[in-house]
Amino acid sequence: MSHESKALLRASKRYARENRWLSWWHLGSALVLFAALIVAACLHALPWPVRVLSSVIAGMMIVRLFIVYHDYQHGTILQGSPLAAGLMTAYGLVTLNPPSIWNRSHNYHHKNNAKMYGTAIGSYPMMTVASYWAATPRERFMYRVSRHAITIALGYVTIFLYGMCIRSLGINPRLHFDSALAIFVHAAVIAVALIFGDWSVVVLAVLLPSTIAASTGAYFFYAQHNCPGLKLRDRAEWDYTWAALQSSSFIRMGRIMHWFTGNIGYHHVHHLNAHIPFYRLPEAMAGIPALQSPVMTSLSLRDIWRCLHLKLWDPTRDRLVTFE
């Protein structure tokens, strides 16, 4: 690691300090708002537009709670608290994010982000142009499916139910027993909603919020590492700090979306130092000049279209390219 990289990591450490009360405030307020929105979505006395809107916003609150869960699993916030441990475990099980597979895959992703090979665990698979054409027709088909916009939009089923739970359980049932527990808990939530409500409650309290949260999270994770300007390197040339700055994007969005997504758009800062709490990521970017010229994208339709069409890495042109 170069002297500049070490200096940058040292500079980031001043922001890797939790404000315990603030962490609890973010978790507690998000839980209260989420609960209130779910109650509103379930109330038959309310007009349908109000119930549907409440359900949609509840889905975005799941995204915000996910960032708290994400930081907790990184060991960044609320460590040593039995209450936080219980709440975070419950969140992971209810939302099909069992802690065992999440930690294993996400930690691997952080250690291997932007390596040309071996990046499929905890991330979207990446082929070079040459490796794609050298693959079998079935391998090319499965690769296209894994990175397709429909797969991302249906992330509730494709990425979380199947990828995080069913697949991990099939690979190693003993190591990922909590994947089976997550499926059971999620199914139990649906059953309770049906028993004490009706299908409208199931849809508005569980299925719609889960679909919105999963598709939003799936796209953000895609755009954070698959947008114009990002770079990849093979293992021999790879460097942790370089990968944070050159292969993790900053996603421009309004203040409301930054709030709902827990500042996860500051992804290059997070990859530099995963122990910076999500509520301090903007502060770290503002305080460290080297973080102020990131690879950027946005949530405009044009930028979303551009990100979703990037499919392969072309080493000869040093950039991501479309299939065309």
N, C-alpha and C positions, 0 to 999 in steps of 0.2 A: 504494500500500500504506500502511495506517495506521501510526501510531506504535506501537500495541499489537502489530500483526502483526510489525513489524520487531524489536521487543523480544523477542517469542516466538521468532522465528527465531534471534536472537543467543543466547538462553538455551539453545536446542537444540544449538548448536555445541560446547558443552563435552562433550557425549556422543558427538559424531561423530568419535571417535578410536578406532582399532583397537588391540587388544592382539594383536600378531602371533602370539605363541606360543599364545594362546587360540584364535585363528582356526584355526591349524594343528591344535590339539587337537580342536576340534569337527569339522573335516573328516576328520582321520585316524581318530578313534574311530568316527565314523559309517560310514566305509568298511569298517573292520574288522568292526564289528557286522553291517553289511549282508552282507559276504562270508560270514561265519559262518552267518548265517541262510539264505542261498541254498544253501550246502553242505548244511545240515541238511535243507532242503526237497528236495534231490536224492537224499539217501541212502535207498535202498530198504530198508536194514536197520532203519531207524527206523519206528515205528508210524505209520499214516496220520494220526492226530490230531496228532502231533508235527510231521510234515511240513507239514500244512496250516496249523497255528498259526505255524510258522516262516515260511511263505510270506506269511501275513497281516501279521506283524510286519515282514517285509522290505519289504512295500508301504509301511508307515508310515515305514520308514527312507529310502525313496526320497523321501518328503515332506520329511524332515529334510534330506537332501542337497540337495533342491531349494532350500531356503532359503539354504544356503551358495552354491549356484549363482546364485541371485537376487541376493544381496548382492555376489557377485563381479562380476556383470554391471553392477551399479550403480556399480562402482568403489569399493565400501565396504571390502572386505577383500582381502588377499592379492594386491594389485596389484604388478606388476613381477616376479612369480615365474614363470619358464617352466614349472616343474612344476605350479603351480596352474593356469596357462593350459591346459596339456595335459589335466589331470584334468577341468577344468570344460568344456572343449570336448567331451571324450569323454562326459561325463555328459549334456550337451545333445543329442548325437547319439543316444546309446543310448535316451534317454527321450523322443525326439520333441520336443525343445525346442531346435531349431537356433538358435544365437546370433544370426544376422542378423535373423530375423523376431521373435525374442523381444525383442531390444533395441529394434527399431523400434516395435513395437506397445506394449511396456511403457513406454517413454519417452513416447510419445504419451499413454498413459493418465495418467501422472503429471502431465503438463502440462495435461490437459483434464478431469481428474476432476471430476464434478459439474456440468459444463456441460450445459445442457438439450439442446443439439444438438451433433453432432460427437463423441460419446463412444463410438461403436461400435467404433473401432479399439482393440484391446487390452482390450476390456471387453465386457460383455453389452449389446446394443443397448437403447435406451430411447426409447419413444414417449410423447407426451402423450396424454391421452384424445382430444383433438381430432384430432391427427395420426393416431391409430390408426383412427378412424372415417372419416377422409379418405383413407386408404390403400386400395389395391385389395384384393380378396379374396385374391389370391396373396401380396401384401405382408403382410397380416394373418396369413395362415397361416404364412409363413416366420418372422414375428416370434414367433408362439406357439411354434413349434418351437425357435427359438433359446434361449428362456427356459424351456423345459419341463423338469420334473424328470427325465424319462427322458434328455433330451439331456445333462443334468449328470451323471447316474449313469453314462452311457456315454461319459464324457469322453475315455477312452482312444482311442476311434474318432472321435467327433464333434468334439471340441475339439482334441486333440493330433495324431492321425494326419491327419484331414481339414483342420481349421482351421489348425493351425500349419504343416503340411508340404505336403499336396497342394494346398490352396488358394493358399498363398503361392507355391508353385512355378509354379502355373498363371498367377498374376497377373504375376510377374516372374522368370522362370527365371534370368536372369543375376545379378540382385541377390540372389536366395535360392537359389543353387546348393546351399548346405549343407542345404536342406530335402530335396533328392533324396538327399544323402549320409546324412541321418538315417534316411530310409526304408530305404536299403540296409543301413546298420549295424544297425538294429533287426531287419530281416529276417534278417541274417546271424547275429545272436545267437540267434534262434529256430531257424535251421537247425543251428547248432552244438549247441544243446540237444537237438535231435532226433537228430542224427548220433551224438552221444556218450552219449545217454540214451534216453528214449522220450517218449511223449506226456505222461506224468505229469510228467516233468521240464520239458517245455515249458510245461505249465499252471502248475506250482507255482513254477518259477524265473523265468518271464517273464510269462505272461498274467495270472495272478491278482495278483501284486504290482503290475504295471503298471495293472491295472484299479482296484485299491484306491487307489493313489497318485493316479491321474488323477481319479477321482471325488471323492476327498477334496479335492484341490487345486481342482477345478472348483467344488465347493460353497463352500469357504472364500472363493474369489474372489467368488462370487455374494453371499454373506452380508456380506462386507466393504463392499459398496456397494448392497445391496438388503435393507434391514431397516427395521422400523418406527422412525420418528423421523428418518431421514436426509432431507436437503434437497438440492434442485437449484436452480441459478440459470441464467438465460440469460447469454450471453457478456458483455453490457454490465454486468451486476451481479456477475460472477464475481470471486473473490479466492482466491489460492492457499492462504493460511492458513485462511481461512474454510472452504474445501473440505476441508482436512485434518481440521478439527474437527467439521464438520457433515455431511459426506458420506462419512466413513470410520469404520467401527465399531470398537468394542472387543468382542471375543468372549470371554465368560467361559468358562473351562474348567478342568479339574483340572491339577495340576502335570505329570502324565504326558503329557497331550495338549499342553500348552504346550511340553514338551520335544520331542515328536515333530514338532510343527509349527513349531519354531524361533521361538516367540513371535510368529508372524505374526498372532495375534489382537490384538496391540497395533498394529492397522493405522493408526489415526489418528496414532500417533507416527511410524510409518514414512512416512506421507504428508506429515507436517510436515517431516521431514528424512530423506531416503532414504540419507544417509551415516552414520546411526547404525547400528552393527553389530547384528545381530539379538539377540545376547546382552546388549546394553545397553539394549534397548527398555524392559524393566520398570524399570530404573534411571532412565531419562529420564522415564517417566510419574510415578514416585514423587518425582522432584526438581523437576518443573515443575507448579505448581498448576493452570495453565490446561488441562492434559491430564488432569486427574483427574475430570472430569465428562463423559465421552464419551457418544455414542450407543452403547447396548449391546444385544447379543443374546447368545445362548448356544447350546450344543449340545443343549439339551433338545428332546424331540420336538415340544413345543408351539411353541418358538421356530423350529425348523427349518420346521415347517408354515407358520407365519406368514410367514417370509421367502420361501419358495417360492411363496406365493400373491400376492405383490406383483408386479404386472406393468406398471403404467402410472403416469406422473406426472400428477397433477392440480394445475395451477397455481392454480386457484381455491381449493383447500383446502390448498395448500402441503404436500402429502404424497403418498407412493406409495399406490396403491390396487390392488385386485384387478380382474379383468375384470368380476366381478359388480357 
